[in-house]
Amino acid sequence: MIRVKICGITNNDDASKAVELGADALGFIFAPSARRIRPEEAYSIIAALPPFVISVGVFVNEEPATIRKVAETCGLDLLQLHGDESTEVCAELMPRAVKAFRIKNERSLNEIKPYLGNVKALLFDTYSEKVRGGTGKTFDWSVAAKGKRFSVPLILSGGLSPANIAEAIATVRPYAVDVNSGIEERPGKKDHRLMRDLMEVIRNT
């Protein structure tokens, strides 16, 4: 089954439910966001996770030293870089670096090649001039599918929900999906029914 990351986790209740439903990874946002969490709070959630559930920290244009400090405090497994981080920063944070790219159109794929070899995976999200992520909007998945030519694990994000996840997977065939706002009651609080619906659709896709 395709791997699933539930992002924007802020509390133990949502984390436990996501794990119970079969999520492979949980995302914790340390950048400005309505879903931002303090490292100490993230640690208390991550420490309670069972083995083989991956913890992912989300950062935007943060200094590598700060990222490493947060990762050590929380016990993060992977580091998702969602800003304008350079190839050098990614290389410095390997082998835990996942680089996010906001896809506007096919020309957006031209930014990726220099990062190959310096990242563990690529994450494709929706382009927005206002925010770095959590837009709740999709983008052209046919463009995302073309990104598979880079032969690096591809994580699909951007406006995914139980209503469209099957089509997204069928179109892109990504390594994993990253879901946030499409399964929320409100920013920072997951809707457990929607999470359950999402996982059921994925299992049957």
C-alpha positions in Angstrom: 0.0 0.0 0.0 1.1 3.5 -0.7 2.7 5.2 2.3 0.8 7.9 4.1 2.0 10.9 6.1 -0.5 12.9 8.2 0.9 16.4 8.6 0.2 19.2 11.0 -0.1 17.0 14.1 -0.4 19.1 17.3 -1.8 16.8 19.9 -1.6 13.2 21.2 -5.2 12.4 20.4 -4.8 13.0 16.6 -1.4 11.3 16.6 -2.7 8.2 18.2 -5.7 8.0 15.9 -3.5 8.5 12.8 -1.3 5.6 13.9 -4.2 3.4 14.8 -5.6 4.0 11.3 -2.3 3.0 9.7 -0.4 6.2 9.0 3.3 5.6 8.2 4.5 9.0 9.2 3.4 12.0 11.2 4.4 15.6 10.4 5.2 18.3 12.9 5.4 21.9 11.7 8.0 24.2 13.3 7.6 27.1 10.9 5.0 30.0 11.2 1.6 28.3 10.8 -1.7 27.8 12.5 -0.5 24.3 13.0 2.9 25.2 14.5 4.1 23.1 17.5 6.8 23.8 20.0 9.7 21.3 20.1 8.9 20.2 23.6 5.3 19.5 22.7 6.4 17.5 19.6 8.8 15.5 21.7 6.0 14.4 24.1 4.0 13.1 21.1 6.9 11.5 19.3 8.2 9.7 22.4 4.9 7.9 22.6 4.8 6.7 19.0 5.2 3.0 18.4 8.3 1.6 16.5 8.4 2.1 12.7 6.2 5.2 12.7 8.3 8.0 11.1 8.4 11.5 12.6 8.9 14.4 10.2 9.8 18.0 11.1 8.7 20.7 8.7 10.9 23.8 8.4 10.9 26.9 6.2 14.2 28.7 5.6 15.6 27.8 9.0 19.3 27.7 9.8 20.7 24.2 9.7 22.1 24.5 13.2 18.6 25.3 14.5 17.1 22.4 12.5 19.6 20.0 13.9 18.9 21.3 17.5 15.1 20.8 17.0 15.6 17.4 15.5 17.7 16.3 18.4 15.2 17.7 21.0 12.3 16.0 19.3 13.9 12.8 18.0 12.9 13.6 14.4 13.6 10.9 11.7 13.2 13.2 8.6 13.6 16.9 7.9 11.1 18.4 5.4 12.5 21.6 4.0 9.6 23.7 2.7 11.3 27.0 1.8 14.1 28.2 -0.5 16.8 26.0 1.0 19.9 25.5 -1.1 21.3 22.3 -2.3 24.2 22.8 0.1 21.7 23.0 3.1 20.0 19.8 1.9 23.4 18.1 1.6 24.3 19.2 5.1 21.2 17.7 6.5 21.4 14.4 4.6 20.4 11.6 4.9 17.3 13.0 6.5 16.5 15.8 4.0 13.2 15.9 2.1 12.9 18.9 -0.2 9.5 20.4 -1.0 8.8 22.1 -4.3 5.7 24.3 -4.9 4.5 23.3 -8.4 3.1 26.2 -10.5 3.5 24.5 -13.9 5.8 22.2 -15.7 8.6 24.8 -15.6 8.7 24.3 -11.9 10.4 21.0 -12.5 13.5 22.7 -13.8 14.4 23.7 -10.2 14.8 20.1 -9.1 17.7 18.7 -11.0 20.5 20.4 -8.9 19.0 18.8 -5.7 19.3 15.3 -6.9 21.8 13.3 -4.8 21.3 15.8 -1.9 17.8 14.8 -0.8 16.1 11.6 0.5 12.9 12.4 -1.4 11.0 15.1 -3.3 7.7 16.5 -2.1 5.4 18.3 -4.6 3.0 20.8 -3.1 0.7 23.5 -4.6 2.2 26.8 -5.5 0.9 29.9 -3.6 2.2 33.4 -3.4 0.8 33.8 0.2 1.8 30.6 2.0 4.4 27.8 1.9 1.9 25.0 2.4 -1.5 24.0 3.8 -3.3 25.8 1.0 -6.0 23.2 0.8 -5.7 23.4 -3.0 -4.6 20.9 -5.6 -2.4 21.4 -8.6 -2.0 19.8 -12.0 -1.2 16.2 -11.1 -0.1 15.4 -14.6 2.9 17.7 -13.9 3.6 15.8 -10.7 3.6 12.5 -12.6 6.4 13.9 -14.9 8.5 14.5 -11.8 8.9 10.7 -11.4 11.6 10.9 -14.1 14.0 12.0 -11.5 14.1 8.5 -9.9 13.8 9.9 -6.4 10.9 8.9 -4.1 8.1 11.3 -4.8 5.7 12.5 -2.1 2.5 14.1 -3.3 0.9 16.9 -1.3 -1.5 19.8 -1.8 -5.3 19.7 -1.2 -5.6 16.0 -0.8 -8.7 14.6 0.9 -10.8 11.4 0.9 -12.8 12.9 -2.1 -9.8 13.1 -4.4 -7.1 10.8 -3.0 -7.9 7.9 -5.3 -7.7 10.0 -8.4 -4.4 11.6 -7.2 -2.8 8.2 -6.6 -4.0 6.8 -9.9 -2.7 9.8 -11.8 0.7 10.2 -10.1 1.5 6.8 -8.6 3.7 8.5 -5.9 5.8 6.8 -3.3 3.7 8.5 -0.6 1.0 11.1 0.0 1.1 13.9 2.5 -2.3 15.0 3.8 -3.1 17.9 6.1 -5.9 20.4 5.7 -8.2 17.9 3.8 -8.7 15.9 7.0 -9.1 18.7 9.5 -12.0 20.1 11.7 -10.0 23.3 11.9 -6.2 24.1 11.5 -4.3 22.0 14.0 -7.2 19.6 14.8 -7.9 16.5 12.7 -11.3 15.1 11.9 -11.0 11.5 12.8 -13.9 10.5 10.6 -12.2 12.1 7.6 -8.9 10.4 8.5 -10.6 7.0 8.6 -12.3 7.7 5.3 -9.0 8.7 3.7 -7.2 5.5 4.9 -10.1 3.3 3.7 -10.0 4.8 0.2 -6.2 4.4 0.1 -6.4 0.8 1.2 -8.9 0.1 -1.6 -7.0 2.0 -4.3 
